[in-house]
Amino acid sequence: MNQQKPRVIKDFEKLSTELQEQIKLVYPYGFSEDLISFTDRKGKLVSALPFETDEKYYLVRMTVSEALQIIEDDDDYDNDGMLKEVARNEFEGKYSEIDYIAENMGNDNGDDDDDYDD
């Protein structure tokens, strides 16, 4: 899906509120299990959360422990690390018209849609 879009590496806190909310919709169960690793320009191994918009491919820099802490500190998530229904509804109302959000909303980790019976 990434068609030579500019890659942006940023910390979660430095993203706009709108992008943070969109990321929460795409990752309603937290971020720690979706982190990828890559080598930055300085040759350092970095972990980040991938997030793609129509214009850019974001790598939101964070470690597993930072990802867990972000969710723990965020009032939009409950004590189990799940996006609260009230927050989800608010963000869906704001962003459901954006194609890249609509495509990713409701991607439940662990659902069994991939199971086939032959």
C-alpha positions as CSV (number, residue, x, y, z in Angstrom):
1,M,0.0,0.0,0.0
2,N,3.0,2.3,0.6
3,Q,3.5,3.9,-2.9
4,Q,6.7,5.8,-2.3
5,K,5.1,8.1,0.3
6,P,7.4,10.3,2.4
7,R,8.4,8.4,5.5
8,V,8.1,10.4,8.7
9,I,9.7,9.3,12.0
10,K,8.3,11.0,15.0
11,D,7.6,10.5,18.6
12,F,3.9,9.9,19.6
13,E,3.8,13.0,21.8
14,K,5.0,15.2,18.9
15,L,2.1,14.2,16.6
16,S,-0.9,16.3,16.2
17,T,-3.9,15.4,18.4
18,E,-5.8,14.4,15.2
19,L,-3.1,11.9,14.2
20,Q,-2.9,10.6,17.8
21,E,-6.7,10.0,17.8
22,Q,-6.6,8.3,14.4
23,I,-3.8,6.0,15.6
24,K,-6.0,5.1,18.5
25,L,-8.8,4.1,16.2
26,V,-6.5,1.9,14.1
27,Y,-4.9,0.4,17.2
28,P,-7.8,0.2,19.8
29,Y,-6.0,-2.6,21.8
30,G,-2.7,-0.6,22.3
31,F,0.5,-0.4,20.4
32,S,3.0,-2.7,22.0
33,E,2.3,-5.8,19.9
34,D,2.3,-3.9,16.6
35,L,5.8,-2.4,16.8
36,I,8.3,-3.0,14.1
37,S,12.1,-2.6,14.2
38,F,14.3,-0.7,11.7
39,T,17.7,0.8,11.4
40,D,17.8,4.6,11.4
41,R,20.2,6.8,9.4
42,K,22.8,6.6,12.2
43,G,22.7,2.7,12.1
44,K,20.8,2.5,15.4
45,L,18.1,-0.1,15.8
46,V,14.8,1.6,16.5
47,S,11.3,0.3,17.3
48,A,8.2,2.2,16.0
49,L,4.5,1.9,15.3
50,P,3.7,2.0,11.6
51,F,0.8,4.3,10.6
52,E,-0.1,5.2,7.1
53,T,-2.2,8.1,5.9
54,D,-3.0,9.1,2.4
55,E,0.0,11.4,2.2
56,K,2.6,9.9,4.5
57,Y,3.9,6.7,6.0
58,Y,4.6,7.3,9.7
59,L,6.9,5.4,11.9
60,V,6.0,6.5,15.4
61,R,9.1,5.9,17.5
62,M,8.5,4.1,20.8
63,T,9.8,1.1,22.7
64,V,7.5,-1.6,24.0
65,S,7.7,-0.1,27.5
66,E,6.9,3.4,26.2
67,A,4.0,1.9,24.2
68,L,2.6,0.3,27.3
69,Q,3.1,3.5,29.3
70,I,1.4,5.7,26.7
71,I,-1.7,3.5,27.0
72,E,-1.6,3.3,30.8
73,D,-1.4,7.1,31.0
74,D,-4.1,7.8,28.4
75,D,-7.6,8.4,29.7
76,D,-9.0,7.2,26.4
77,Y,-8.0,3.6,27.3
78,D,-9.4,1.5,30.1
79,N,-7.4,-0.4,32.7
80,D,-7.2,-3.4,30.4
81,G,-5.5,-1.3,27.7
82,M,-8.6,-1.2,25.4
83,L,-9.9,2.0,23.8
84,K,-13.0,3.1,25.7
85,E,-16.2,2.9,23.8
86,V,-17.0,6.6,24.4
87,A,-13.6,7.6,22.9
88,R,-14.0,5.1,20.0
89,N,-17.4,6.6,19.2
90,E,-16.1,10.1,19.4
91,F,-13.1,9.4,17.1
92,E,-15.2,7.3,14.6
93,G,-17.6,10.3,14.3
94,K,-14.7,12.6,13.6
95,Y,-12.7,10.4,11.2
96,S,-14.9,7.7,9.7
97,E,-15.0,9.7,6.4
98,I,-11.3,9.4,6.0
99,D,-10.6,6.4,3.7
100,Y,-7.4,5.2,5.4
101,I,-9.2,5.2,8.7
102,A,-12.3,3.5,7.5
103,E,-10.2,0.7,5.9
104,N,-8.5,0.1,9.3
105,M,-11.3,0.6,11.8
106,G,-12.5,-2.6,13.5
107,N,-9.3,-4.6,12.7
108,D,-9.6,-6.8,15.8
109,N,-6.4,-8.5,16.8
110,G,-7.1,-12.1,17.3
111,D,-10.3,-12.4,15.3
112,D,-10.6,-15.6,13.4
113,D,-11.7,-14.3,10.0
114,D,-8.6,-15.9,8.5
115,D,-9.7,-19.4,9.4
116,Y,-10.9,-21.4,6.4
117,D,-12.7,-24.8,6.3
118,D,-12.0,-26.9,3.3
